[in-house]
Amino acid sequence: MIRVVALLLLASPAFAHVMSMSSGDLAVEGARARYELRMPLYELVHVANPERTLLDHIRFSGAQLTHSECRTESARDTYVCTADYTFAAPVETLDVECTFAAVTVPNHVHLLRAERAGKHDQAVFDLGFTRATLRFRPPTALETAVTQAGAGAVRALSGVVQCLFLIALALAGRSRRERCAIALAFLAGQAAAVYTVPHLAWQLAPRFVEAATALAMAYLAIEILLLPQAGARWLVAAVLGAVYGLYFHLFLQSTRYAPSLVLAGAALAELALFTLLSLLAARLSPRPRQLATAALLLCGLGWFFVSVR
């Protein structure tokens, strides 16, 4: 467990954002297409020559780039690129390759929305899913369920930060019964945030979600270290789940996926990893457990200061 935490801590600078997302809109008309990319400015820290690099990392099969232009929208802290493409023949289906995660941060997610002759399609790209086919037809119920539940599972485990959060929860459990209570409370809090926040007159910024999640992880580490006999730790897990659910709220807000499907996929992935981590944590003696928890505390505090910088 300590080795796992150490490796994740070493890798954490590359995963500076728990919520790293950009969006794109593709409008296809016959053998022509216009693509507009919108990416938060803070995602470009690792990108050299973004006006060229970004468009080099999204490819539409059979397309030839004829014109592109990039600009900064200072009011929204957003970088916007527009590009025009031509094809040899009118587009019916379109294969797309997107590798933005290779030039921004590894947990970056790009949502592509496409429209052709009044028909719509969309795809989600990340480090593990870099290719998709746009068919411009309504997906079947099975395709929708698999796609959206799969997206939830990937989002739940797509970065170092997500794994660190589950490690903290595994270390918080002192018995099998308490670990079960912590897991269920965490998932309940996560679902409560997803279904409640959309009804509040409160617009969440990704930076706020990152800062809140970092502080939540740091608080749990402090409780494990300084309050080893504290009761009702499941209640703390529920609050932390609600904070973590804000991340899924932002994802759902961007994709307009069904919350039930995304949460179902996320819950299955989280429970699988939490069970494995709990088995490892149960084998730790008190001293290694304290060292692992202290490492998580330092990571949470460090991540908080990075997110508000």
N, C-alpha and C positions, 0 to 999 in steps of 0.2 A: 504493500500500500504506500509506503514512504517513497519507494522508487517511482511508483506511478505519479504521485503528487509532484516529485522533483522533476520528472520529465515534462509534465504538463506546465509547471512553473517556468521551466527553461523555454518552452515553446510559446508561452503566453504573449510575448510582445508581438508575435505575428497575428494574434487573434485579439487585437485591441478593442474590437467592437463586438458586443453580443448581438447587436442588430445592425448588420451591414447589408444594405439593400439599395438597388437602383431599379429604375423602371424604363421601359421603352414602348413606343407605339409605332407599329408598322402599318401603313396604309398602302394596299396593293390595288392598282388599277391597270388591268390588261397586262402589258409587259413592262410596266413601270412600278416603282415603289418608293415611298418616302419613309424614312426611319427617323424617329426623334428619341434621343437618349437623355434621361434626366438622372443625375447622380449628385448626392450631397458633396459639397466641397471637401469635407473632412475625409472622404474616402479616397481623395486623390493624393494623399501624402506620399504614398509609395509609387505613384505613377509618373514616369518621366515622359515629357511631351504628350500630355493627355489628348490633345487635339488629333494626334495621329495614332497613338497607342490604343486608345479605346476602340476606335473603329476597326483597327486591325484585329481585335479580339472578338469581334462578332461577324460571322460570315453567313451569307445567304447563298445557297447553292445555285450556281448558274448566273449569279448577279455580277454586274460590273458597276463599280462605283463611278459616278459621273460628276458628282459635286458634293462637297461637305463644308460645313461651317460650324464652329463652336464658339460659345460665349458664356460669360459668367453672369448669373442673375443674383446680384449682391443682396437684394432685398430678401431673397429666399435661401441664400447660401447654397445655391444649386448651380451645377455645371451642366450646360445643355449643348448637345450636338445634334445637328440635323444632317441627314445624308440622303442623296438621291441615287437610285439604282435603276439599271435597265436589264432586261432579260431577253434572251433570244426568242422567246415565245410567251404568250400569255400564261400567267401562273395559275395552276390548278391546286397543286400541293407544293409545299416548300420545306426543304430541309435546312435547319439552322444549327450552327455551332457557335456557342458562346463560352469564352474562357476568361471572363472578367475576374474571376477568383484568382487567376494566376498572376494578375498585375495589381490588384487592390489588396485584399486580405483573404486568406483561405476560406473563411466562412461567409464570403460575400454571396448574396442572392440577387439574381436579376430576373425581374418579371417582365415578360414580353407579351404585349397584347397586339393582336393582329386583326385586320378587317379587310375583306375582299367582297365586293358586290353585295354589301349588306350582311355578309356572313362573318362570324367572329370566331376566333380561336385564341388560345393563350398557352404559354409555356413558362415553366420556372427552371432556371439554370443555377447550378452551384458547382462546387469543386468535383462532386461525384456524378453529376448529371450535366454534361456539356453539350449534348445533342438532343434535338427534338424535331418532329415533323409536324408542320402546321397543315391541317387538312380542311380547314374552313367548313366544318360541319359540326352540328351539335354532338357532343360525346354521348356514348351510351351510359346507362346508370352504373354499370360495372366499371367502365373506364373512369367515370367521375369518382367513384368510391375508392378505387385503387390509387388514382392520381392524388387525390386530396388527403387520404389517410397516409399514403407514402410520404407526401410533403410534410405532414405533421411529424412523422417518425424521423425524417431527415433533419428537420428543424430542431427537434429535441436533442439530437446528438451531433449537431453539425459543427461544434466548435469546442475548444478547450474550456471555455467558460461554462458551458452547459455541463460538461463532465465534472468540473470542479464543484459545481453546485450539488450534483448528486453524490459526490464523494463526501461533502460536508454533511449531507443528510444521513449517509451511511455511518459516518463516525458519530453522529448524534444518538443513534440507537444503542441502548444498553442491554436490550434483551430482544428475543424474537418478537414478542408481543408488542414491545414499544416500536420496533422497526416497522411492523405492519401498520400500526397506528400512524406513525410518521408518514409513511408512503401514502396512505389513504387521505390523510389530512392535507398533504401537499397537493395531491391531484385535485381534491375538492376546492382548495383555495385557488388553484390555477384555473379551474373551470368557472368558479365564481367571478374571477376578474374578467375572463373573456366575455361572459354573458352580461356583466353589470356595467363595465366601463363604457360600452357604446351608448348607453342611455344617459350618461352624464355629460353635462355641458363643459367638457374638459378635454382639450386637445393635448395629447402626449407627444413630446419630442423624443426622438431616439436617444439623445444624450441623457435626458432625465431618466429614462428606463435603465440605461446602463449604470448610471450613478446609484439609483435605488437598488438595483440588483447587486451591485458590488457591496453596498453597505449592509444589505440583508445577509449576504454570505459572511461578511466580517462579523456581524452581530452573532450569528449562529456559532462561529468559531469561538468568540468570547464567552458565550454561554457554556460551551463544552469545556473550556479551560478553567473558567472562574466559578462556575456553578455546576459542579459535577453531580450534585444530588438534587438539582432542581426538578420539580415535577411538571407535568403537563407540557412536556416538550413537543408533543403533537400539535399543541396550539400554536407554538412558535413556527412549526413546519407549515401550518395552514396559512399563517401570515406571509411566510416566505413564498409559498406557492402562489398567493395572490400577487405578490410583487413580480414573480417570474411570469405569471400569466399576462402581464402587461406586454411582454415580448411577443407572445402569440397574438395578442390584440392588434399590435402593429402589423404583424404579418397578415392576419385576416383582413385588416382594413385595406391593405394594399392589393391582395389577391382576390378578395370577395369570395373566398372559399367558404364551404359550410363549416361552422365551428364544430359541430358534432363529429364530422369526419376527421378534421384535423386533430382535434383533441383525442379522439380514439386512437389514431396512429401514434400520436405523441405519448399517450399513456402506456401503450404496449411497449414502445421503445424504452421509455423511462423506467418502467417496472423491471424490464429485463436487465438493464444495466444496474439499476439499484440493487436488485437481488444478488448479482455477481459481486458488486462492491461491498454489500453487507456481509457476504460470506468471507470476503477477505478481511474486512474490518474486525469481524468477530474473532479472528485468529491473532490479532495484535495484542501484545502486552501493553500495560498502561503507558510506559515511557515512549515507545514508538507512536502510540496513538496521540500522545500530547505533542510530539514533534510534528506529526502530520497535520494536526489541527493548527499549530502555530504557523506552519507554512501556508495553510489556507487563509489564516488571518492576515498575514503579510501580503498575500496575493490580493485579497479583497480590498485592503486599504490602498495598495499600489494601483489596482485597477480603478478605484474610485477617483484617485487624484489624476490619473490619466484621462478619465472620462470627463472631468470638469475643467481640464486644463484649457 
